[in-house]
Amino acid sequence: MSLEEVRKSQGLTAPTMATRVGITVRELLAIERGQQYPRLCVAQKWANALGLSFEEFSRHFYEKADPAQLLQCNLENQQEG
């Protein structure tokens, strides 16, 4: 599920989420689309606003931004476990 889908599933609009995170709606939408990487402090605020761990936030972000990287992380985690 993408960050946008998570946000919408919680009934949050883009302007509401942008305000909670402290960024512009334009920046929020670019991050949700995987066109821009969030700063670490923004990512943590975003995760908190959605009630997610940082790891969960990252998975939702990379699903859209870089699916190949997410797949690689999943493969590495399977090999470790």
N, C-alpha and C positions, 0 to 999 in steps of 0.2 A: 504494500500500500504506500502510495507517495505521501509526502508531507502535506500536500494540498488535500488529499483524501482524508488523512488523519484530522486535519484542521476542520474540514467540512463535517466529518462524522461527529465532531464535538460541538457542532452548531456555531462555529466561529467564522466570522467574515474576515476577509483579508485586511480591511482597515482596523478591525479590533485586534487581530493578531499583531499587526505591525506596531500598534500602540503599545501592546504588552511587551513586545520585544525591544522596542525603542529604535525602529528603523522605518523607512518610508514604505508605502505600499508597493512602489515600483521595485525597491530592493527585495522585499518579501517575495513578490511574484517571480523575480529573476532567480532567487534561491530555490523556490519551489519547482521551477522549471529545469533546474540543474544548470542554469546559464551562469551562475555566480556562486562562489564559495562563501559561506558565512564566516565571519570572524569567530574565533573561539568563544568569546564572551557572548556574542549573539546566539550562537548555537546552544550554549548552556541555558540562556534565558528562554529560548524557544522550546527546548526540551522541557524545562520546568513548567512553562505555560501550558504545554500539552500533557503534562504528567508522565513524561517519558524519561527513561534513563538516557544518559548521553549516548550509550551504545545503541539503544533503540532509535534515537534521533538519527544517528549516523547511518544506520541501515535504511531508514526511510529516505534520507537524502541521497545516498549513493544508488538507490534503486533507480532514480531518475537521472542523476548527474553522471554516473559512471557505473553502469550495471556490470561491466567486465571486472572492475575493481571489487565490487561486492561479491561476485562469484569467486574471485581469487581468495578473498578473505574467508568465505565459507569453506572453500576447499582446504585452506591452511588450518582452520579451526577443526575440521573433521580429522585431519591427519594428526593433530595434537591430541585429540580426545580419543 
